[in-house]
Amino acid sequence: MELSRVTLLLFLTSPLGLAVAENVDSNIVCDPPFRDIGRHCLVIDTSIIGTWDSVRQFCRNLGGELVNMHDANILHDIFSFIKENPILDSESYWIGAYDILDEGKWVWSYNNTHVRMNTPLWGVQSGHQEPTGGVYENCAMLNKDYHYYVFDDNCDQPNAVICASTKKMAEAQPEEEEKDNTPRRECPSPFIMIGNVCLLVDALKENPWSEQQMICSALGGHMARIEDANDLGDLYDYLIANDVRMDLWMGGSDLRMEDDWVWENNAKVPMGTPFWGQETRGMQEPAGGLYENCLSLSSVDFFYFHDDECQRMKGVVCQYDI
């Protein structure tokens, strides 16, 4: 399906088609029609629907490219914006990842850098983490039926579009270069640096949430606070590399007020995608209501956030701030 001239005219003349708003508190300056969404210059549009190639060309005609998520936090910004603007939640959206050139090797269309696989970007379906389409599904989209996590899809299917300004992407420093140029900090034993955070993963002793809280405190730290999606991905990689197979308590809860999820320091826990997973009925976590008030990483859901009963026995991730 190709984009029609009528659709393009609707986009260019209708502010409703853009469905974005200027953030007056930001110092990010975006060239129209791009707008600041989470400090990224983006166009999110539901009137532009077409194949992956056709919407990619549309982005290029605007001076952009299909959005890349080299920084996984962009997914959280996009998810939050869509949820704040219900007019946008009727469609799935193409993004700039594909494995057309080499099956199984996903790259970003902007600069052919590798796509982070698994948690925190990719969704889960029937117990399997995406991508699962093999040679038949070679383009990536944000799936409206799974909380806008990344799924692979047939490149000829019609989806809506998220464009990013190539001018702003060129100004951004790639994550790998930032990590290479940043001096490594030292963590006191028994904590180790996992990604950019000093963490201790205890997958040997299972205890209720409150007891694990005391153990982390006795070590001079606190239960882990993961507020950066890239840190969640680094922790996931560590857990898989070390064959961790149990649920792990983290420092979030809504014990003080139902549905008000906070860390131990009262900072807000990030909600939605790409932090929280999906429960068996298809609802996004947290979904346990009054009975499940403590935050854990779910081993059966690829270590996405889940709420659970605080008395359950789990391991723990502790954190030391340096």
VOVONU-8824 format. One line per 5 residues: number of its first residue (from 1); their letters; for each residue y, z, x of N, C-alpha, C. Coordinates in nm, 3 decimals. Layout:
REM VOVONU-8824
NUM	a	Y/Z/X/Y/Z/X/Y/Z/X; ...
END
This chain:
REM VOVONU-8824
1	melsr	-0.119/0.000/0.085/0.000/0.000/0.000/0.124/0.000/0.089; 0.212/-0.101/0.067/0.334/-0.110/0.145/0.450/-0.054/0.065; 0.555/-0.015/0.135/0.676/0.034/0.070/0.751/-0.082/0.007; 0.800/-0.061/-0.113/0.874/-0.166/-0.182/1.023/-0.154/-0.153; 1.099/-0.266/-0.173/1.243/-0.262/-0.155/1.307/-0.169/-0.256
6	vtlll	1.250/-0.166/-0.378/1.305/-0.078/-0.481/1.295/0.068/-0.436; 1.179/0.105/-0.381/1.160/0.242/-0.334/1.258/0.274/-0.222; 1.277/0.181/-0.130/1.370/0.205/-0.020/1.513/0.223/-0.071; 1.553/0.143/-0.170/1.687/0.156/-0.225/1.704/0.290/-0.295; 1.601/0.332/-0.367/1.607/0.463/-0.432/1.627/0.573/-0.329
11	fltsp	1.558/0.562/-0.219/1.570/0.664/-0.114/1.711/0.667/-0.057; 1.763/0.550/-0.026/1.890/0.544/0.043/2.008/0.581/-0.047; 1.993/0.569/-0.179/2.105/0.594/-0.269/2.093/0.723/-0.345; 1.976/0.785/-0.348/1.955/0.902/-0.432/1.942/1.028/-0.348; 2.032/1.126/-0.362/2.018/1.253/-0.290/1.895/1.328/-0.333
16	lglav	1.845/1.303/-0.455/1.724/1.369/-0.501/1.604/1.322/-0.421; 1.607/1.194/-0.380/1.498/1.142/-0.300/1.484/1.216/-0.168; 1.598/1.253/-0.108/1.593/1.327/0.017/1.542/1.469/-0.004; 1.582/1.531/-0.113/1.538/1.666/-0.149/1.552/1.764/-0.033; 1.662/1.756/0.038/1.689/1.848/0.147/1.830/1.903/0.133
21	aenvd	1.858/2.013/0.200/1.991/2.074/0.194/2.036/2.112/0.333; 2.166/2.102/0.355/2.222/2.138/0.485/2.217/2.290/0.503; 2.175/2.334/0.619/2.173/2.476/0.651/2.304/2.509/0.724; 2.398/2.571/0.652/2.531/2.592/0.708/2.530/2.699/0.816; 2.424/2.779/0.825/2.419/2.885/0.925/2.361/2.838/1.058
26	snivc	2.314/2.715/1.064/2.248/2.666/1.184/2.347/2.592/1.273; 2.321/2.594/1.405/2.404/2.516/1.495/2.336/2.385/1.533; 2.230/2.350/1.462/2.163/2.223/1.483/2.241/2.115/1.408; 2.282/2.010/1.477/2.355/1.901/1.415/2.261/1.781/1.405; 2.234/1.735/1.285/2.142/1.624/1.262/2.221/1.503/1.212
31	dppfr	2.187/1.386/1.261/2.248/1.263/1.213/2.187/1.226/1.078; 2.269/1.200/0.974/2.216/1.160/0.844/2.128/1.036/0.858; 2.021/1.026/0.778/1.984/1.113/0.666/1.901/1.235/0.704; 1.884/1.262/0.835/1.807/1.379/0.877/1.887/1.506/0.848; 1.815/1.611/0.812/1.876/1.738/0.780/1.803/1.849/0.855
36	digrh	1.875/1.956/0.878/1.818/2.071/0.948/1.722/2.146/0.858; 1.594/2.145/0.894/1.491/2.222/0.825/1.421/2.306/0.931; 1.448/2.436/0.930/1.389/2.522/1.031/1.430/2.484/1.171; 1.556/2.437/1.187/1.609/2.396/1.317/1.540/2.271/1.373; 1.489/2.189/1.281/1.434/2.059/1.316/1.504/1.955/1.230
41	clvid	1.534/1.839/1.286/1.600/1.732/1.211/1.494/1.647/1.143; 1.478/1.668/1.011/1.367/1.608/0.937/1.416/1.538/0.810; 1.336/1.446/0.762/1.345/1.391/0.627/1.210/1.416/0.561; 1.210/1.490/0.451/1.089/1.513/0.372/1.112/1.447/0.238; 1.026/1.349/0.203/1.058/1.269/0.085/0.932/1.234/0.006
46	tsiig	0.940/1.249/-0.126/0.826/1.217/-0.212/0.840/1.082/-0.280; 0.957/1.017/-0.270/0.972/0.885/-0.330/0.925/0.775/-0.237; 0.906/0.810/-0.109/0.856/0.714/-0.011/0.707/0.737/0.005; 0.626/0.651/-0.053/0.480/0.666/-0.050/0.418/0.536/-0.003; 0.329/0.545/0.093/0.266/0.425/0.144/0.157/0.456/0.243
51	twdsv	0.107/0.354/0.309/0.006/0.372/0.413/0.069/0.440/0.534; -0.016/0.486/0.625/0.035/0.552/0.746/0.125/0.457/0.824; 0.083/0.332/0.842/0.164/0.237/0.918/0.297/0.208/0.850; 0.297/0.195/0.716/0.420/0.158/0.648/0.522/0.271/0.650; 0.478/0.395/0.632/0.575/0.504/0.635/0.619/0.534/0.778
56	rqfcr	0.532/0.506/0.874/0.575/0.521/1.013/0.688/0.422/1.044; 0.674/0.299/0.996/0.780/0.201/1.017/0.908/0.243/0.947; 0.895/0.301/0.829/1.011/0.352/0.758/1.085/0.456/0.842; 1.010/0.549/0.902/1.073/0.649/0.988/1.144/0.583/1.106; 1.081/0.483/1.165/1.142/0.415/1.279/1.271/0.344/1.239
61	nlgge	1.273/0.288/1.117/1.394/0.222/1.070/1.509/0.321/1.054; 1.478/0.448/1.035/1.579/0.552/1.023/1.621/0.609/1.158; 1.556/0.564/1.265/1.582/0.623/1.396/1.495/0.745/1.420; 1.376/0.745/1.361/1.287/0.859/1.374/1.144/0.817/1.399; 1.055/0.910/1.378/0.911/0.891/1.394/0.844/0.989/1.299
66	lvnmh	0.723/0.958/1.258/0.648/1.057/1.182/0.646/1.188/1.259; 0.664/1.299/1.189/0.682/1.428/1.255/0.561/1.463/1.340; 0.586/1.515/1.460/0.478/1.571/1.540/0.489/1.722/1.538; 0.379/1.789/1.565/0.373/1.934/1.559/0.324/1.989/1.692; 0.384/1.936/1.798/0.356/1.987/1.932/0.381/2.138/1.935
71	danil	0.489/2.180/1.868/0.515/2.321/1.841/0.458/2.351/1.702; 0.352/2.430/1.695/0.284/2.455/1.568/0.373/2.525/1.466; 0.481/2.588/1.510/0.570/2.656/1.416/0.642/2.559/1.323; 0.650/2.432/1.359/0.710/2.333/1.271/0.635/2.329/1.138; 0.502/2.347/1.141/0.423/2.346/1.019/0.465/2.459/0.926
76	hdifs	0.493/2.576/0.982/0.539/2.687/0.899/0.675/2.657/0.838; 0.764/2.596/0.915/0.896/2.562/0.862/0.885/2.460/0.748; 0.799/2.360/0.766/0.780/2.259/0.662/0.717/2.321/0.538; 0.613/2.402/0.556/0.546/2.467/0.443/0.647/2.551/0.365; 0.726/2.630/0.435/0.822/2.718/0.369/0.925/2.636/0.291
81	fiken	0.972/2.525/0.349/1.071/2.443/0.282/1.014/2.379/0.156; 0.890/2.330/0.164/0.827/2.271/0.046/0.813/2.373/-0.065; 0.772/2.495/-0.031/0.754/2.599/-0.132/0.888/2.641/-0.193; 0.996/2.632/-0.117/1.128/2.666/-0.169/1.187/2.553/-0.255; 1.127/2.435/-0.247/1.175/2.318/-0.321/1.058/2.256/-0.396
86	pilds	1.025/2.309/-0.515/0.903/2.267/-0.587/0.896/2.118/-0.616; 1.010/2.048/-0.614/1.007/1.903/-0.636/0.925/1.833/-0.529; 0.902/1.899/-0.416/0.833/1.837/-0.303/0.682/1.864/-0.302; 0.632/1.951/-0.391/0.493/1.995/-0.377/0.393/1.912/-0.457; 0.433/1.791/-0.496/0.344/1.707/-0.576/0.265/1.607/-0.492
91	esywi	0.297/1.596/-0.364/0.234/1.494/-0.280/0.185/1.553/-0.149; 0.086/1.484/-0.090/0.049/1.508/0.049/0.138/1.420/0.137; 0.148/1.456/0.267/0.245/1.390/0.355/0.178/1.343/0.484; 0.206/1.218/0.519/0.164/1.169/0.650/0.243/1.238/0.760; 0.174/1.269/0.870/0.239/1.316/0.992/0.193/1.226/1.107
96	gaydi	0.250/1.248/1.226/0.233/1.152/1.334/0.112/1.170/1.423; 0.001/1.218/1.373/-0.120/1.234/1.454/-0.224/1.131/1.413; -0.296/1.077/1.512/-0.399/0.978/1.482/-0.500/0.973/1.595; -0.620/0.922/1.562/-0.720/0.897/1.666/-0.772/0.754/1.656; -0.681/0.663/1.620/-0.717/0.522/1.603/-0.762/0.460/1.735
101	ldegk	-0.697/0.495/1.844/-0.724/0.431/1.972/-0.853/0.479/2.036; -0.888/0.605/2.011/-1.007/0.665/2.074/-1.062/0.770/1.979; -1.171/0.739/1.912/-1.225/0.826/1.808/-1.248/0.968/1.861; -1.193/1.063/1.786/-1.209/1.203/1.821/-1.102/1.257/1.914; -1.019/1.170/1.972/-0.912/1.214/2.060/-0.779/1.195/1.988
106	wvwsy	-0.732/1.302/1.926/-0.612/1.298/1.844/-0.488/1.313/1.929; -0.393/1.222/1.908/-0.267/1.223/1.983/-0.151/1.209/1.886; -0.031/1.248/1.935/0.091/1.231/1.857/0.148/1.093/1.880; 0.191/1.028/1.772/0.237/0.890/1.780/0.366/0.877/1.861; 0.443/0.984/1.871/0.572/0.975/1.940/0.555/0.953/2.090
111	nnthv	0.463/1.026/2.154/0.450/1.017/2.300/0.305/1.022/2.348; 0.209/1.011/2.255/0.066/1.009/2.288/0.018/1.134/2.359; 0.089/1.247/2.343/0.038/1.375/2.393/-0.070/1.426/2.299; -0.158/1.514/2.350/-0.272/1.557/2.271/-0.228/1.646/2.156; -0.305/1.642/2.049/-0.283/1.726/1.932/-0.366/1.853/1.947
116	rmntp	-0.304/1.969/1.923/-0.381/2.094/1.924/-0.484/2.089/1.811; -0.609/2.115/1.845/-0.715/2.111/1.745/-0.744/2.253/1.694; -0.815/2.258/1.581/-0.859/2.385/1.523/-0.741/2.467/1.473; -0.754/2.600/1.473/-0.650/2.691/1.429/-0.534/2.685/1.531; -0.406/2.678/1.487/-0.355/2.705/1.353/-0.318/2.584/1.269
121	lwgvq	-0.346/2.462/1.312/-0.297/2.346/1.239/-0.395/2.294/1.134; -0.523/2.294/1.165/-0.619/2.219/1.084/-0.681/2.305/0.975; -0.694/2.244/0.858/-0.751/2.312/0.742/-0.902/2.323/0.748; -0.956/2.391/0.648/-1.101/2.418/0.640/-1.148/2.375/0.502; -1.259/2.302/0.500/-1.316/2.257/0.372/-1.467/2.273/0.376
126	sghqe	-1.521/2.345/0.277/-1.665/2.368/0.266/-1.723/2.426/0.395; -1.648/2.518/0.455/-1.696/2.587/0.574/-1.682/2.510/0.702; -1.622/2.392/0.698/-1.604/2.310/0.818/-1.456/2.287/0.841; -1.415/2.299/0.968/-1.274/2.278/1.000/-1.247/2.130/1.024; -1.137/2.084/0.968/-1.094/1.947/0.989/-1.064/1.922/1.137
131	ptggv	-1.069/1.794/1.179/-1.097/1.671/1.105/-1.247/1.648/1.085; -1.284/1.597/0.968/-1.425/1.578/0.935/-1.459/1.436/0.890; -1.360/1.344/0.892/-1.382/1.212/0.834/-1.442/1.109/0.928; -1.459/1.144/1.055/-1.520/1.051/1.150/-1.442/0.922/1.163; -1.512/0.811/1.176/-1.448/0.682/1.202/-1.375/0.629/1.079
136	yenca	-1.393/0.690/0.964/-1.330/0.640/0.842/-1.194/0.704/0.813; -1.161/0.813/0.881/-1.035/0.882/0.855/-0.967/0.910/0.989; -0.870/0.829/1.022/-0.812/0.830/1.157/-0.664/0.863/1.162; -0.607/0.904/1.050/-0.466/0.942/1.046/-0.454/1.080/0.982; -0.354/1.156/1.025/-0.341/1.295/0.982/-0.235/1.310/0.874
141	mlnkd	-0.264/1.398/0.779/-0.169/1.427/0.674/-0.171/1.576/0.642; -0.065/1.623/0.576/-0.060/1.759/0.525/-0.111/1.756/0.382; -0.220/1.828/0.358/-0.296/1.818/0.233/-0.240/1.915/0.129; -0.180/1.861/0.022/-0.122/1.945/-0.083/-0.227/2.029/-0.153; -0.353/1.986/-0.151/-0.460/2.060/-0.217/-0.517/2.171/-0.129
146	yhyyv	-0.472/2.179/-0.004/-0.512/2.287/0.084/-0.391/2.340/0.159; -0.291/2.381/0.083/-0.178/2.460/0.136/-0.107/2.390/0.251; -0.112/2.257/0.253/-0.041/2.175/0.352/-0.090/2.197/0.494; -0.217/2.238/0.509/-0.278/2.232/0.641/-0.309/2.086/0.676; -0.332/2.059/0.803/-0.357/1.923/0.851/-0.500/1.882/0.819
151	fddnc	-0.514/1.765/0.760/-0.644/1.702/0.732/-0.639/1.559/0.786; -0.756/1.503/0.818/-0.761/1.360/0.847/-0.781/1.284/0.716; -0.734/1.160/0.714/-0.742/1.078/0.593/-0.753/0.932/0.634; -0.797/0.849/0.540/-0.800/0.705/0.562/-0.657/0.655/0.575; -0.627/0.582/0.680/-0.490/0.541/0.710/-0.431/0.450/0.603
156	dqpna	-0.516/0.390/0.517/-0.467/0.300/0.413/-0.441/0.372/0.281; -0.464/0.501/0.276/-0.435/0.577/0.155/-0.284/0.596/0.140; -0.235/0.610/0.016/-0.092/0.633/-0.004/-0.057/0.782/0.003; 0.034/0.817/0.092/0.086/0.952/0.101/0.237/0.945/0.122; 0.304/1.056/0.097/0.448/1.065/0.119/0.476/1.082/0.268
161	vicas	0.603/1.105/0.302/0.644/1.093/0.442/0.727/1.213/0.487; 0.705/1.253/0.612/0.795/1.345/0.682/0.833/1.279/0.813; 0.961/1.247/0.826/1.014/1.185/0.947/1.088/1.289/1.029; 1.086/1.274/1.159/1.164/1.357/1.251/1.252/1.267/1.335; 1.371/1.317/1.368/1.465/1.240/1.449/1.411/1.227/1.592
166	tkkma	1.396/1.106/1.639/1.349/1.086/1.777/1.456/1.131/1.877; 1.582/1.128/1.837/1.689/1.176/1.924/1.669/1.324/1.954; 1.638/1.403/1.851/1.618/1.546/1.871/1.486/1.574/1.940; 1.382/1.493/1.911/1.255/1.513/1.980/1.269/1.485/2.129; 1.350/1.388/2.165/1.370/1.357/2.307/1.443/1.470/2.379
171	eaqpe	1.529/1.543/2.305/1.602/1.653/2.366/1.515/1.777/2.383; 1.407/1.786/2.305/1.323/1.906/2.309/1.238/1.908/2.435; 1.219/2.025/2.491/1.135/2.043/2.609/0.991/2.059/2.565; 0.896/1.976/2.614/0.757/1.991/2.576/0.704/2.130/2.610; 0.615/2.179/2.526/0.562/2.315/2.542/0.491/2.333/2.675
176	eeekd	0.414/2.231/2.719/0.340/2.247/2.843/0.434/2.267/2.961; 0.549/2.194/2.962/0.643/2.209/3.072/0.706/2.346/3.071; 0.736/2.400/2.950/0.793/2.533/2.941/0.697/2.635/2.999; 0.569/2.621/2.966/0.471/2.717/3.016/0.456/2.706/3.168; 0.458/2.581/3.219/0.441/2.562/3.362/0.556/2.623/3.441
181	ntprr	0.677/2.623/3.383/0.795/2.670/3.455/0.825/2.818/3.430; 0.747/2.885/3.349/0.772/3.025/3.316/0.685/3.114/3.404; 0.745/3.208/3.478/0.664/3.299/3.561/0.567/3.380/3.474; 0.447/3.395/3.522/0.347/3.471/3.448/0.377/3.620/3.459; 0.377/3.687/3.345/0.398/3.831/3.343/0.266/3.903/3.365
186	ecpsp	0.275/4.026/3.413/0.155/4.105/3.438/0.136/4.205/3.324; 0.013/4.213/3.276/-0.022/4.307/3.170/-0.095/4.426/3.231; -0.064/4.548/3.188/-0.138/4.664/3.239/-0.281/4.663/3.186; -0.375/4.702/3.270/-0.515/4.711/3.227/-0.527/4.815/3.115; -0.608/4.788/3.012/-0.707/4.680/2.997/-0.654/4.557/2.924
191	fimig	-0.523/4.544/2.907/-0.465/4.428/2.838/-0.465/4.308/2.932; -0.476/4.190/2.871/-0.468/4.066/2.946/-0.373/3.971/2.875; -0.317/3.878/2.951/-0.226/3.781/2.892/-0.308/3.673/2.821; -0.289/3.662/2.691/-0.351/3.556/2.611/-0.236/3.475/2.554; -0.219/3.353/2.604/-0.100/3.277/2.568/0.021/3.344/2.629
196	nvcll	0.111/3.392/2.544/0.233/3.457/2.591/0.240/3.604/2.553; 0.126/3.663/2.518/0.124/3.800/2.467/0.018/3.880/2.541; 0.050/4.008/2.573/-0.048/4.099/2.631/-0.136/4.156/2.520; -0.263/4.120/2.522/-0.353/4.159/2.414/-0.481/4.220/2.470; -0.544/4.301/2.387/-0.678/4.353/2.413/-0.762/4.326/2.290
201	vdalk	-0.867/4.249/2.305/-0.959/4.221/2.195/-1.080/4.311/2.212; -1.100/4.401/2.116/-1.216/4.489/2.117/-1.310/4.444/2.006; -1.413/4.369/2.044/-1.512/4.319/1.949/-1.644/4.395/1.963; -1.637/4.516/2.021/-1.757/4.597/2.038/-1.761/4.715/1.940; -1.648/4.781/1.925/-1.643/4.900/1.838/-1.577/4.865/1.706
206	enpws	-1.650/4.883/1.596/-1.597/4.856/1.463/-1.553/4.987/1.398; -1.431/4.986/1.345/-1.374/5.103/1.280/-1.286/5.059/1.164; -1.251/5.152/1.074/-1.152/5.121/0.971/-1.016/5.092/1.034; -0.927/5.036/0.956/-0.795/4.994/1.005/-0.718/5.110/1.066; -0.713/5.224/0.998/-0.632/5.336/1.046/-0.685/5.392/1.177
211	eqqmi	-0.817/5.390/1.197/-0.873/5.440/1.323/-0.843/5.343/1.437; -0.850/5.215/1.408/-0.816/5.117/1.512/-0.668/5.127/1.548; -0.586/5.162/1.451/-0.443/5.182/1.477/-0.423/5.295/1.579; -0.496/5.404/1.563/-0.485/5.517/1.655/-0.535/5.481/1.794; -0.641/5.400/1.800/-0.697/5.359/1.929/-0.596/5.274/2.006
216	csalg	-0.533/5.179/1.939/-0.432/5.096/2.005/-0.316/5.181/2.056; -0.275/5.278/1.975/-0.166/5.367/2.014/-0.204/5.450/2.136; -0.328/5.498/2.140/-0.374/5.579/2.253/-0.377/5.499/2.383; -0.388/5.368/2.373/-0.388/5.281/2.490/-0.246/5.247/2.535; -0.147/5.299/2.464/-0.008/5.270/2.499/0.048/5.146/2.432
221	ghmar	-0.026/5.095/2.335/0.018/4.974/2.266/0.025/4.993/2.116; 0.000/4.888/2.044/-0.001/4.892/1.898/-0.093/4.780/1.851; -0.130/4.783/1.724/-0.209/4.673/1.669/-0.128/4.544/1.678; -0.197/4.434/1.698/-0.130/4.309/1.733/-0.041/4.257/1.621; 0.073/4.200/1.663/0.165/4.130/1.575/0.171/3.985/1.621
226	iedan	0.118/3.894/1.542/0.124/3.752/1.576/0.225/3.686/1.482; 0.339/3.648/1.538/0.447/3.590/1.459/0.477/3.447/1.499; 0.411/3.399/1.602/0.429/3.263/1.652/0.296/3.189/1.634; 0.301/3.075/1.566/0.178/3.001/1.537/0.108/2.956/1.664; 0.184/2.928/1.770/0.121/2.887/1.896/0.042/3.003/1.957
231	dlgdl	0.093/3.126/1.941/0.019/3.243/1.989/-0.111/3.261/1.912; -0.109/3.232/1.782/-0.233/3.239/1.703/-0.334/3.137/1.754; -0.287/3.018/1.789/-0.377/2.918/1.845/-0.435/2.960/1.978; -0.352/3.020/2.064/-0.402/3.067/2.194/-0.505/3.179/2.176; -0.480/3.269/2.080/-0.576/3.376/2.053/-0.705/3.319/1.998
236	ydyli	-0.696/3.220/1.909/-0.816/3.154/1.858/-0.898/3.094/1.973; -0.833/3.024/2.063/-0.904/2.962/2.175/-0.976/3.069/2.258; -0.910/3.182/2.279/-0.971/3.291/2.357/-1.093/3.346/2.285; -1.082/3.367/2.155/-1.193/3.425/2.079/-1.314/3.331/2.079; -1.290/3.202/2.065/-1.400/3.106/2.065/-1.462/3.098/2.205
241	andvr	-1.378/3.096/2.309/-1.430/3.087/2.446/-1.513/3.208/2.482; -1.484/3.323/2.420/-1.558/3.446/2.450/-1.660/3.481/2.342; -1.690/3.384/2.257/-1.798/3.396/2.158/-1.781/3.519/2.068; -1.657/3.547/2.028/-1.632/3.657/1.934/-1.670/3.610/1.794; -1.750/3.691/1.725/-1.801/3.650/1.594/-1.775/3.755/1.486
246	mdlwm	-1.690/3.851/1.511/-1.662/3.952/1.410/-1.517/3.947/1.367; -1.491/3.999/1.247/-1.354/4.012/1.200/-1.280/4.114/1.286; -1.148/4.095/1.297/-1.067/4.180/1.384/-0.943/4.225/1.309; -0.919/4.357/1.308/-0.799/4.410/1.245/-0.675/4.372/1.327; -0.567/4.344/1.254/-0.434/4.324/1.312/-0.340/4.428/1.251
251	ggsdl	-0.214/4.431/1.296/-0.124/4.539/1.258/-0.048/4.521/1.130; -0.082/4.425/1.045/-0.009/4.404/0.921/-0.074/4.472/0.803; 0.010/4.512/0.706/-0.041/4.572/0.582/0.066/4.564/0.474; 0.023/4.583/0.349/0.117/4.604/0.239/0.090/4.739/0.174; 0.056/4.837/0.257/0.024/4.971/0.209/0.146/5.040/0.147
256	rmedd	0.265/5.013/0.199/0.385/5.081/0.150/0.433/5.022/0.018; 0.422/4.891/0.004/0.464/4.824/-0.120/0.378/4.700/-0.140; 0.315/4.688/-0.255/0.225/4.577/-0.282/0.296/4.443/-0.266; 0.229/4.353/-0.191/0.275/4.217/-0.164/0.392/4.211/-0.065; 0.433/4.324/-0.011/0.537/4.325/0.093/0.468/4.350/0.226
261	wvwen	0.426/4.241/0.291/0.346/4.251/0.412/0.436/4.269/0.534; 0.414/4.379/0.605/0.495/4.413/0.721/0.404/4.457/0.835; 0.457/4.443/0.958/0.390/4.498/1.073/0.422/4.648/1.083; 0.366/4.714/1.181/0.389/4.858/1.197/0.536/4.890/1.226; 0.611/4.796/1.281/0.753/4.819/1.310/0.843/4.776/1.194
266	nakvp	0.779/4.749/1.078/0.848/4.709/0.953/0.903/4.567/0.954; 0.878/4.490/1.061/0.914/4.349/1.059/0.822/4.274/0.962; 0.873/4.169/0.901/0.796/4.094/0.803/0.683/4.015/0.869; 0.566/4.018/0.808/0.455/3.932/0.850/0.484/3.790/0.800; 0.472/3.688/0.884/0.492/3.551/0.834/0.388/3.517/0.729
271	mgtpf	0.433/3.456/0.620/0.343/3.427/0.508/0.314/3.278/0.502; 0.202/3.246/0.437/0.169/3.107/0.413/0.110/3.037/0.534; 0.113/2.904/0.530/0.063/2.817/0.635/0.159/2.819/0.753; 0.111/2.822/0.880/-0.027/2.808/0.926/-0.090/2.941/0.971; -0.058/3.049/0.901/-0.111/3.180/0.940/-0.226/3.225/0.849
276	wgqet	-0.208/3.214/0.719/-0.304/3.268/0.623/-0.405/3.164/0.579; -0.531/3.206/0.571/-0.639/3.117/0.531/-0.656/3.111/0.380; -0.773/3.066/0.337/-0.803/3.047/0.195/-0.925/3.127/0.156; -0.917/3.194/0.040/-1.033/3.268/-0.008/-1.123/3.176/-0.089; -1.238/3.226/-0.133/-1.343/3.141/-0.187/-1.305/3.069/-0.316
281	rgmqe	-1.209/3.124/-0.392/-1.168/3.058/-0.517/-1.062/2.951/-0.495; -1.021/2.930/-0.372/-0.923/2.827/-0.343/-0.781/2.878/-0.331; -0.759/3.008/-0.355/-0.625/3.064/-0.343/-0.594/3.093/-0.196; -0.468/3.080/-0.161/-0.430/3.115/-0.024/-0.419/3.267/-0.012; -0.470/3.317/0.099/-0.457/3.460/0.128/-0.309/3.496/0.149
286	paggl	-0.270/3.623/0.126/-0.353/3.735/0.080/-0.379/3.726/-0.070; -0.503/3.751/-0.110/-0.541/3.733/-0.250/-0.618/3.852/-0.307; -0.622/3.965/-0.233/-0.702/4.079/-0.275/-0.630/4.179/-0.363; -0.502/4.157/-0.388/-0.428/4.245/-0.477/-0.424/4.389/-0.428; -0.434/4.481/-0.523/-0.421/4.624/-0.493/-0.535/4.677/-0.409
291	yencl	-0.645/4.603/-0.401/-0.765/4.655/-0.335/-0.774/4.617/-0.187; -0.697/4.519/-0.144/-0.708/4.471/-0.006/-0.568/4.472/0.055; -0.543/4.572/0.138/-0.406/4.598/0.183/-0.387/4.596/0.334; -0.488/4.552/0.409/-0.476/4.547/0.555/-0.512/4.408/0.604; -0.449/4.367/0.713/-0.459/4.230/0.764/-0.563/4.220/0.873
296	slssv	-0.648/4.120/0.861/-0.749/4.095/0.965/-0.757/3.946/0.993; -0.816/3.914/1.109/-0.853/3.777/1.140/-0.996/3.755/1.093; -1.016/3.655/1.008/-1.147/3.631/0.947/-1.231/3.539/1.034; -1.344/3.589/1.082/-1.429/3.510/1.170/-1.493/3.392/1.095; -1.518/3.406/0.964/-1.580/3.297/0.889/-1.477/3.194/0.845
301	dffyf	-1.348/3.225/0.859/-1.242/3.130/0.824/-1.160/3.096/0.948; -1.229/3.081/1.061/-1.170/3.030/1.184/-1.051/3.114/1.229; -1.061/3.244/1.205/-0.964/3.345/1.251/-0.823/3.324/1.196; -0.815/3.271/1.074/-0.690/3.276/1.000/-0.673/3.415/0.940; -0.549/3.450/0.901/-0.521/3.580/0.841/-0.589/3.593/0.705
306	hddec	-0.647/3.711/0.680/-0.699/3.748/0.549/-0.662/3.893/0.522; -0.643/3.928/0.394/-0.632/4.069/0.361/-0.771/4.122/0.328; -0.791/4.252/0.348/-0.921/4.313/0.321/-0.901/4.462/0.295; -1.006/4.526/0.245/-1.003/4.670/0.221/-0.991/4.742/0.354; -0.897/4.835/0.362/-0.864/4.899/0.488/-0.977/4.985/0.545
311	qrmkg	-1.074/5.022/0.461/-1.184/5.106/0.507/-1.300/5.026/0.566; -1.292/4.895/0.559/-1.400/4.814/0.614/-1.404/4.830/0.767; -1.522/4.812/0.821/-1.543/4.827/0.966/-1.523/4.692/1.035; -1.425/4.689/1.126/-1.395/4.565/1.199/-1.355/4.600/1.342; -1.357/4.500/1.427/-1.299/4.514/1.560/-1.147/4.513/1.549
316	vvcqy	-1.080/4.500/1.663/-0.933/4.509/1.661/-0.873/4.426/1.772; -0.751/4.379/1.748/-0.668/4.319/1.853/-0.550/4.412/1.873; -0.538/4.470/1.994/-0.424/4.555/2.029/-0.326/4.473/2.112; -0.201/4.517/2.113/-0.095/4.447/2.186/-0.014/4.546/2.268; 0.029/4.502/2.385/0.118/4.581/2.471/0.243/4.500/2.494
321	di	0.359/4.559/2.466/0.487/4.489/2.482/0.542/4.510/2.623; 0.573/4.400/2.691/0.632/4.410/2.825/0.765/4.337/2.829
END
